[in-house]
């Protein structure tokens, strides 16, 4: 019995010694720190003092990369390693994270994406529209909406700054923030067509402004979409006379003019977009286009918009100056050179010169 008790005491002592040895081993591991925290078989130093401080112990955990399971579809094969979505998302959730660097890199990637050619572009190597939705390359969507189509050269801003709806400018995808395959001008037109004239025009202005921001559009886009909607609301048919068309336009402008004058037309460019929308329809064919394209209808429409203060004298003369510098033998040039239109422009120019002379005389008298 005495021998057994001696063995038990010896075993207990050994166990306690083993426990003490284990505690010392753990303390030693904590003191060693860097080597024990390193992954097995890794030669990297585990502790990142830039993250945990000089007295800290540890490193930022990096999630394993998943080739092919990533939700991030990168268009570039040479992105930096630290741009991986997992690590960036993890860092962004940490206290004290500064997102400015991530924003800067993202903006740089977007700028590079805009500059590079991609498979989604509607333009060929020469920068020209290779094919449109109906496959004939003429810039018309042929959707048949109320007989409205858009003629060659009719752009969203009127002069090479288009974004959809038959424009000659860059495709919508090239605009940062613009959703792919969205015809912004046509969507704005649809919003205006859904507007009830019994509702305040301010409600429509809020809706247009919201959509403008969502698609990174411009006020010129909004002005053109609204103009197309107003023209479509006229209910013009093949036998409509110019007097009836002008009367219908005046009636519509009683409700719609405040949208242009107080909300959408912020300057000359937006007012030029209104004129460009009208001339685009006039040369685009269809029942409305056939009526608008005949003399002297286009002149009277232009004069009606001027009388309603939708477009002012400065915008009309600027539009005329740009048209004179363009192709006068094309559809838009022939529309512009119609006799009644030129008579109206000549009258406007004389009025403008007369006002300028009166202002000069007033200033001279004041001195």
C-alpha angles and dihedrals in degrees: 000000000000089000092051092049089051091052091049091050089048091049092047090050090050090050092050090047089050090050091051090048090051092050091050089049091053092047089049090051090051091048092047089051105157100053095043093049093051115102117259111275092011123126093195120110106249100207115078105196091188087066105034100026131246093292096041130097126217142036140244111281113237116206115233115263117247114209108214097001095078117116090211111093105199120197092201129069096197101061116141116265092237090060093073110132095233096056094041092050091048093050092047090060093055123102112260095018114159109214096188094096092049090050091050093052092046092051090050091052091050092050091050091048091054092050096047123079114243140185093257096061117118091207128086127221091282093056094249128128104265101188138353132207096280093047099239097102094226096120094245120121092206090212090143094223104173091325093294119142133159125244128223112284096020104131133177094256091027101243115062098307099099129145110190134320095086097317124155094216129094119307118267092251091066091067112090110240094020116128115239118261094006118138097210097189092051092048090051089049090053091050090054093047090054091054115108113222089218088068123079114270089229089070090058091047090056092050093048092047092051092051090046091058094044092056098033088242129157136241087249088061090050093047092051094047091050091048092053090050092051091050091049091051092059092081093220117182135187094272098043113131122224090244092056091046093051091047091052091047092052090050092051093046090059086074102026103042094081089057090059100036098043105026119020109026104072095160148334096309094058092047090049087053089057091053091045090054091053095047091044090058091043092060096035099081127229126109095296092044092051091053096044093047095058123093126286098008098086091051092052092047089051091048092048091053088050094049090050089051092238088126122020132213094264093055094048093050091047090051089050092050092053092046092053088055092052135068108306092184095063127084094271091045093052091048090050093049095055110130099239091049092051091048090054092048091049091052091049091050091052090049091050092049091047092052090048092052091048091051091049092051091048091052091048092051090049092054 
